[in-house]
Amino acid sequence: MQRPSLRMRKSMSLLNEFCGEFGLTEEALGQVTRLGKQCFLTLPRHNKLIAKYRKSLVSAGIYLGEENKRLRPSPALLEHIAALTDEHKVVVDEKAAWLFLCGRDLFTKSIISRGVPTRRGFVLVQNSRDENLGFGLAKRRGNVAVKNLLDRGFFLRRER
């Protein structure tokens, strides 16, 4: 097996660090393949195929995010994390869920149940059906309870 380059280790450590915020280990996340600056969740049975076509591959598996100086997680990564943990979730009512998907922050009165934020203050935002809407930064003061960092609506708004 080929040793990963220093740059690859840095990237994977950013992904592992982000997932570690939510209590996930590298083993719980699964096999991660890096193509350029992008990270993908892949299956071990695809290793030979990925190795053979690595230089011409554009995508492989489920897109987890891109990192430059820090990781920009994808909605698929957030959903994967939400399926594996219950500890760091905030459940919101329907009106707040819609506003969150439109890029708005969450207010205290719209939160149905609240989980414990991670060390850096991250929380996963879920609707009442336990569907992941995105993630945000839990606030300690003021009317805003969770600052929106990424929501599923971001990609639709970006397409303009």
C-alpha positions in Angstrom: 0.0 0.0 0.0 1.3 3.4 -0.9 1.9 5.9 1.9 -0.4 9.0 1.6 1.4 12.3 0.9 1.6 15.0 3.6 -1.1 17.0 1.8 -3.4 14.0 1.8 -2.9 13.4 5.5 -3.7 17.1 6.2 -7.0 16.8 4.2 -8.0 13.6 5.8 -7.2 15.0 9.2 -9.6 18.0 8.5 -12.4 15.6 7.6 -11.6 13.4 10.6 -11.5 16.4 12.9 -14.9 17.7 11.6 -16.5 14.2 12.1 -14.7 13.9 15.4 -16.5 17.0 16.6 -19.7 14.9 16.4 -18.1 11.9 18.1 -17.4 9.9 15.1 -14.2 7.9 14.6 -12.4 7.4 11.3 -13.7 3.8 11.3 -17.3 4.8 11.8 -17.1 7.2 8.8 -16.0 4.5 6.3 -13.4 4.5 3.5 -12.6 8.0 2.3 -11.0 8.6 -1.1 -9.5 12.0 -2.1 -9.5 13.3 -5.6 -7.8 16.7 -5.7 -9.4 18.8 -3.0 -12.6 16.7 -2.9 -13.3 13.9 -0.5 -15.6 10.9 -1.3 -17.1 8.0 0.6 -16.2 4.9 -1.4 -16.5 1.1 -1.0 -13.5 -1.1 -0.5 -14.5 -3.3 -3.5 -13.9 -0.2 -5.8 -10.2 0.2 -4.7 -8.8 -1.4 -7.8 -11.0 0.5 -10.2 -10.2 3.8 -8.4 -6.4 3.0 -8.5 -6.6 2.2 -12.2 -8.4 5.3 -13.3 -7.4 7.7 -10.6 -5.8 10.3 -13.0 -9.0 10.6 -15.1 -11.6 10.3 -12.3 -13.8 13.3 -11.6 -15.9 11.7 -8.9 -16.0 8.5 -6.9 -18.7 7.5 -4.5 -20.6 9.9 -2.3 -19.3 13.4 -2.2 -18.4 14.4 1.4 -17.0 17.9 0.8 -14.1 20.0 -0.3 -11.3 21.4 1.6 -8.9 24.3 1.0 -7.8 25.7 4.4 -10.9 24.2 6.1 -13.5 21.6 5.2 -16.6 22.6 3.4 -18.9 19.7 4.2 -21.6 18.5 1.8 -25.2 17.8 2.8 -24.5 14.1 2.2 -21.7 14.2 4.9 -24.1 16.0 7.3 -26.8 13.4 6.7 -24.3 10.6 7.2 -23.2 12.1 10.5 -26.8 12.6 11.6 -27.6 9.0 10.9 -24.7 7.9 13.1 -25.3 10.2 16.1 -28.1 11.6 18.2 -26.1 13.7 20.6 -25.5 17.0 18.7 -28.9 17.6 17.1 -31.4 20.5 17.3 -34.9 19.7 16.3 -37.0 22.7 15.0 -40.6 23.3 14.1 -41.9 23.4 10.5 -41.8 27.2 10.1 -38.3 27.4 11.4 -37.2 24.5 9.2 -38.4 26.5 6.1 -36.7 29.6 7.3 -33.4 27.7 7.9 -33.6 26.3 4.4 -33.9 29.8 3.1 -30.6 30.7 4.9 -32.0 32.3 8.1 -30.7 31.7 11.6 -32.8 29.9 14.3 -34.4 31.6 17.2 -34.8 29.9 20.7 -38.6 29.8 20.5 -38.6 27.7 17.3 -36.5 24.9 18.9 -38.4 21.8 19.9 -35.5 19.8 21.4 -31.9 20.7 21.8 -28.8 18.5 21.9 -25.4 19.3 23.3 -23.2 21.4 21.0 -19.8 20.0 20.0 -16.6 21.5 21.5 -16.6 24.2 18.8 -20.3 24.8 19.1 -21.6 22.9 16.0 -25.1 21.4 16.0 -27.0 19.4 13.3 -30.3 21.0 12.5 -33.2 18.5 12.0 -36.9 18.9 11.3 -39.6 17.1 13.3 -39.3 14.0 11.0 -35.5 13.8 11.8 -34.4 14.8 8.3 -31.2 16.7 8.3 -31.5 20.4 7.1 -27.9 21.5 7.6 -25.7 22.5 10.5 -25.0 25.6 12.4 -23.2 27.2 15.3 -25.0 27.3 18.7 -25.0 30.7 20.2 -25.0 31.4 24.0 -26.5 34.9 24.1 -29.2 36.9 22.3 -32.3 35.9 20.4 -30.4 33.8 17.8 -30.0 30.3 19.1 -28.2 28.7 16.1 -26.4 30.6 13.4 -26.8 29.0 10.0 -23.5 27.8 8.5 -24.8 25.4 5.8 -28.3 24.3 4.8 -29.7 22.2 1.9 -31.2 25.3 0.3 -27.7 26.8 -0.2 -27.1 24.8 -3.4 -30.4 26.0 -4.9 -29.7 29.6 -4.0 -26.2 29.3 -5.5 -27.6 28.3 -8.9 -29.0 31.8 -9.8 
